[in-house]
Amino acid sequence: MLQEASGIVTNIQKFSVQDGPGIRTTVFLKGCPLRCLWCHNPEGLEPGPEIAYRAGRCIGCGQCAQVCPEDCHGLSEEGRHVFDRTRCIRCGRCADVCPGALERMGKRMTADEVLQIVLQDRVFYEHSGGGMTLSGGEPMFRFPFALELARRAKEEGLHVCIETCGEAPAAGYAAILPYIDLFLFDYKETDPALHKKFTGRSNARILDNLARLGQAGARIVLRCPVIPGCNDRGDHFAGIARTAEANPGICAVDVEPYHPLGKAKAEALGKAYLPGELGFPEKETVQRWMDAIQKQTAKPVRRA
């Protein structure tokens, strides 16, 4: 079996209740093939570690400048921290000595290290019907590591979910299917041209993988991020409903309303945040989206 001894993890989130049934531990793996304009987890996009800097937490101690091998850090004449990202090799030494403004995003971990943390909360999984969820980024981007984690978790008797955008080789989904109890499968845009505009990739392989999983007997929740001004359209809602009806594996549709919580993370990583000042949609607006989908499918439509 193809295995990877380790992978880059951005976070292991305990007591997660939105990434599958019951109380779960969600393991976020780093790296993603898509570049969604509205990405909620920008720290998961790049495959390697990154350095986040939050200016509001900087106390101007200068410890980062003392340990940086590339002179990326310094203080201006006004005593403000200066971070030259163009010189950064992402070694993380600055984050190791920083009191709180600098953070290393992404840590290489072995499957043993990850499972040791996940299994600490076994009692909560057993009483709630929870387990482990693989997320990202895109967990299939690190397929050998994701496969090893899923296999090991199933050997421990855990319920295993994977949240995926679907943009990965079909062979990978076929190989991991025996170890996955529930696929949380993203459906971002119906129109192929708009899908490429919003995410950087066509949705052809994504839709093919979704169909293959349904035909193979996978249990699937269709997760649909809805972004005002992008995909909050009637034809897209109809596409969601058609897809849910046509796929025997889809047991529910989760509507995921846009939220701006990725903005601060993107800024800390020195990345542009394209949605700008777009805020949380009103509760009534989200209900209209859900009603529009529910009218066209017998599958339950829920708010994620």
C-alpha positions as CSV (number, residue, x, y, z in Angstrom):
1,M,0.0,0.0,0.0
2,L,1.3,3.5,-0.9
3,Q,2.1,5.3,2.3
4,E,3.6,8.6,3.4
5,A,5.2,8.6,6.8
6,S,4.3,12.3,7.4
7,G,2.4,15.3,6.1
8,I,2.0,19.0,6.7
9,V,-0.8,19.8,9.2
10,T,-2.1,23.3,9.8
11,N,-4.4,22.5,12.7
12,I,-5.9,19.6,14.7
13,Q,-9.3,21.0,15.9
14,K,-10.9,19.1,18.8
15,F,-14.6,19.2,19.7
16,S,-15.6,20.0,16.1
17,V,-19.4,19.7,15.5
18,Q,-19.7,21.0,12.0
19,D,-17.5,18.5,10.1
20,G,-19.7,15.5,10.2
21,P,-21.9,13.7,12.8
22,G,-21.2,13.9,16.5
23,I,-18.2,15.3,18.3
24,R,-15.2,15.1,16.0
25,T,-11.5,15.9,15.8
26,T,-10.8,17.6,12.4
27,V,-7.3,17.3,11.0
28,F,-6.5,20.1,8.5
29,L,-3.9,19.1,5.9
30,K,-1.9,21.7,4.0
31,G,-2.1,22.2,0.2
32,C,-5.0,22.7,-2.2
33,P,-5.3,22.6,-6.0
34,L,-8.1,25.2,-6.1
35,R,-7.8,28.9,-5.5
36,C,-11.4,29.9,-4.5
37,L,-11.9,33.6,-4.4
38,W,-13.7,33.3,-1.1
39,C,-11.4,30.8,0.6
40,H,-12.2,30.5,4.3
41,N,-8.9,28.7,5.1
42,P,-6.2,30.6,3.2
43,E,-3.5,29.1,5.5
44,G,-4.3,25.7,3.8
45,L,-3.7,26.7,0.2
46,E,0.1,26.5,-0.1
47,P,1.7,23.1,0.4
48,G,4.6,24.2,2.6
49,P,4.8,25.9,5.9
50,E,4.2,29.7,6.0
51,I,4.7,32.5,8.5
52,A,1.7,34.5,9.7
53,Y,2.3,38.0,11.2
54,R,-0.3,39.9,13.2
55,A,0.9,43.4,13.6
56,G,-1.6,44.1,16.5
57,R,0.2,41.6,18.7
58,C,3.8,42.8,18.1
59,I,5.5,44.3,21.1
60,G,8.6,45.4,19.3
61,C,11.0,43.2,21.2
62,G,13.2,42.5,18.2
63,Q,13.8,38.8,19.1
64,C,12.7,37.7,15.6
65,A,15.4,39.9,14.0
66,Q,18.1,38.3,16.2
67,V,17.3,34.7,15.1
68,C,16.3,35.2,11.4
69,P,19.1,33.8,9.2
70,E,17.9,35.9,6.2
71,D,17.4,39.3,7.9
72,C,13.7,39.3,7.1
73,H,12.8,41.0,10.3
74,G,13.7,44.4,11.7
75,L,12.5,47.6,13.3
76,S,11.9,50.9,11.6
77,E,13.0,54.2,13.0
78,E,9.6,54.5,14.5
79,G,10.0,51.2,16.3
80,R,7.6,49.3,14.1
81,H,8.2,45.8,13.0
82,V,9.2,45.3,9.4
83,F,8.8,41.9,7.7
84,D,10.3,41.3,4.3
85,R,8.5,38.2,3.0
86,T,10.5,38.1,-0.2
87,R,13.5,37.0,1.7
88,C,11.7,34.5,4.0
89,I,12.7,30.8,3.8
90,R,9.9,29.9,6.2
91,C,12.3,28.2,8.7
92,G,10.0,29.3,11.6
93,R,12.8,30.4,13.9
94,C,11.2,33.8,14.3
95,A,7.9,32.2,15.3
96,D,9.6,30.0,17.9
97,V,10.9,33.1,19.8
98,C,8.0,35.5,19.2
99,P,5.7,36.2,22.2
100,G,2.6,36.1,19.9
101,A,2.7,38.1,16.7
102,L,4.5,35.5,14.5
103,E,3.1,32.0,13.9
104,R,4.3,29.1,11.9
105,M,1.4,27.8,9.8
106,G,2.0,24.2,8.9
107,K,3.9,21.5,10.9
108,R,5.2,18.2,9.6
109,M,3.6,15.4,11.6
110,T,3.7,11.6,11.4
111,A,0.6,9.5,11.3
112,D,1.4,8.3,14.8
113,E,1.6,11.8,16.1
114,V,-1.7,12.8,14.5
115,L,-3.6,9.6,15.7
116,Q,-2.2,10.0,19.2
117,I,-4.0,13.3,19.5
118,V,-7.1,12.1,17.7
119,L,-7.5,9.1,19.9
120,Q,-7.4,11.2,23.1
121,D,-11.1,11.9,22.7
122,R,-12.3,8.4,21.8
123,V,-14.8,8.5,24.6
124,F,-16.5,11.6,23.1
125,Y,-16.7,9.9,19.7
126,E,-18.3,6.8,21.2
127,H,-21.0,8.7,23.1
128,S,-21.9,11.1,20.3
129,G,-21.4,9.1,17.1
130,G,-18.4,11.3,16.2
131,G,-14.9,10.5,15.0
132,M,-12.1,11.9,12.9
133,T,-12.6,14.2,9.9
134,L,-9.8,15.0,7.3
135,S,-10.0,18.5,5.9
136,G,-7.7,21.2,4.6
137,G,-6.7,22.7,2.3
138,E,-7.5,19.6,0.4
139,P,-6.7,16.3,2.1
140,M,-6.5,14.4,-1.2
141,F,-3.7,16.8,-2.2
142,R,-1.6,14.8,0.3
143,F,-3.2,11.5,-0.7
144,P,-0.7,9.0,0.7
145,F,-0.8,10.6,4.1
146,A,-4.6,11.0,4.1
147,L,-5.0,7.4,3.1
148,E,-2.7,6.3,5.9
149,L,-4.6,8.4,8.5
150,A,-8.0,7.1,7.3
151,R,-6.8,3.5,7.3
152,R,-5.3,3.7,10.7
153,A,-8.4,5.5,12.1
154,K,-10.7,2.8,10.8
155,E,-8.4,0.1,12.4
156,E,-9.1,1.9,15.7
157,G,-12.8,1.7,15.1
158,L,-13.4,5.4,14.4
159,H,-16.0,6.9,12.2
160,V,-14.1,8.7,9.4
161,C,-15.2,11.7,7.3
162,I,-13.3,13.5,4.6
163,E,-14.0,17.0,3.3
164,T,-12.9,17.2,-0.3
165,C,-13.2,19.6,-3.2
166,G,-13.2,16.6,-5.6
167,E,-10.2,17.9,-7.6
168,A,-8.0,14.8,-7.4
169,P,-7.3,11.6,-9.4
170,A,-10.2,9.1,-9.5
171,A,-7.9,6.3,-8.4
172,G,-7.2,8.1,-5.1
173,Y,-10.9,8.2,-4.3
174,A,-11.4,4.6,-5.2
175,A,-8.5,3.6,-2.9
176,I,-9.6,5.7,0.1
177,L,-13.3,4.8,-0.2
178,P,-13.2,1.6,2.0
179,Y,-11.9,3.7,4.9
180,I,-14.4,6.6,4.6
181,D,-17.8,6.6,6.3
182,L,-18.9,9.9,4.9
183,F,-17.7,12.2,2.1
184,L,-18.3,15.9,2.7
185,F,-18.1,16.8,-1.0
186,D,-17.9,20.5,-2.0
187,Y,-20.1,21.7,-4.9
188,K,-19.0,25.3,-5.5
189,E,-20.5,26.2,-8.9
190,T,-22.6,24.6,-11.6
191,D,-21.5,26.6,-14.6
192,P,-18.1,25.3,-15.9
193,A,-16.8,28.7,-17.0
194,L,-17.8,30.3,-13.7
195,H,-16.3,27.5,-11.8
196,K,-13.0,28.1,-13.4
197,K,-13.3,31.8,-12.8
198,F,-14.1,31.4,-9.1
199,T,-11.7,28.5,-8.3
200,G,-9.0,28.5,-11.0
201,R,-10.0,25.0,-12.2
202,S,-12.7,23.4,-14.3
203,N,-15.4,21.3,-12.5
204,A,-15.3,18.4,-15.1
205,R,-13.1,16.1,-13.0
206,I,-14.9,17.1,-9.8
207,L,-18.3,16.2,-11.2
208,D,-16.9,12.9,-12.5
209,N,-15.5,12.0,-9.2
210,L,-18.7,12.8,-7.5
211,A,-20.6,10.6,-9.9
212,R,-18.1,7.8,-9.5
213,L,-18.4,7.9,-5.7
214,G,-22.2,7.8,-5.8
215,Q,-22.1,4.8,-8.1
216,A,-19.6,3.0,-5.9
217,G,-21.8,3.2,-2.9
218,A,-20.2,6.1,-1.0
219,R,-22.3,8.1,1.5
220,I,-22.1,11.8,0.6
221,V,-23.2,15.1,1.9
222,L,-23.1,17.8,-0.8
223,R,-21.6,20.9,0.8
224,C,-22.4,24.1,-1.1
225,P,-20.7,27.4,-0.2
226,V,-23.0,30.2,-1.3
227,I,-21.2,33.6,-1.9
228,P,-23.3,36.7,-2.5
229,G,-22.6,38.2,-5.9
230,C,-20.9,35.0,-7.1
231,N,-23.0,31.9,-7.0
232,D,-26.3,33.0,-5.3
233,R,-28.2,32.4,-8.5
234,G,-31.3,30.4,-9.4
235,D,-29.6,28.4,-12.1
236,H,-26.9,27.3,-9.6
237,F,-29.4,26.4,-7.0
238,A,-31.2,24.3,-9.6
239,G,-27.9,22.6,-10.5
240,I,-27.3,21.7,-6.8
241,A,-30.8,20.2,-6.7
242,R,-30.3,18.2,-9.9
243,T,-27.0,16.9,-8.8
244,A,-28.5,15.8,-5.4
245,E,-31.4,14.0,-7.1
246,A,-29.2,12.3,-9.7
247,N,-26.6,10.9,-7.3
248,P,-27.8,7.9,-5.2
249,G,-25.0,8.4,-2.7
250,I,-26.0,12.0,-1.7
251,C,-28.0,11.9,1.6
252,A,-28.2,15.6,2.3
253,V,-27.3,19.1,1.0
254,D,-25.5,21.4,3.3
255,V,-25.7,25.1,2.4
256,E,-22.6,27.0,3.7
257,P,-23.3,30.7,3.8
258,Y,-20.3,32.9,3.1
259,H,-18.4,34.2,6.2
260,P,-15.5,36.8,6.2
261,L,-13.4,35.0,8.8
262,G,-10.7,34.1,6.2
263,K,-9.9,37.8,5.8
264,A,-7.8,38.2,8.9
265,K,-5.9,35.0,8.2
266,A,-5.2,36.1,4.6
267,E,-3.9,39.4,5.8
268,A,-1.7,37.8,8.4
269,L,-0.1,35.7,5.6
270,G,0.4,38.7,3.3
271,K,-2.2,37.5,0.8
272,A,-4.9,39.5,-1.0
273,Y,-8.5,38.9,0.1
274,L,-10.6,39.3,-2.9
275,P,-14.1,39.4,-1.4
276,G,-13.1,42.7,0.3
277,E,-15.6,43.9,2.9
278,L,-18.3,41.4,2.1
279,G,-20.0,40.4,5.3
280,F,-22.2,37.7,6.8
281,P,-25.5,37.3,4.8
282,E,-28.8,37.9,6.6
283,K,-30.6,34.9,8.1
284,E,-33.6,35.5,5.8
285,T,-31.3,35.5,2.8
286,V,-29.8,32.2,3.7
287,Q,-33.3,30.7,4.2
288,R,-34.3,31.9,0.7
289,W,-31.3,30.1,-0.7
290,M,-32.2,26.9,1.1
291,D,-35.9,27.1,0.1
292,A,-34.9,27.6,-3.6
293,I,-32.9,24.3,-3.5
294,Q,-35.3,22.4,-1.3
295,K,-38.2,23.0,-3.8
296,Q,-36.3,21.1,-6.4
297,T,-35.1,18.0,-4.5
298,A,-36.4,15.5,-2.0
299,K,-33.0,15.3,-0.3
300,P,-32.9,17.3,3.0
301,V,-31.4,20.7,2.6
302,R,-29.7,22.0,5.8
303,R,-27.7,25.0,7.0
304,A,-24.1,24.0,7.7
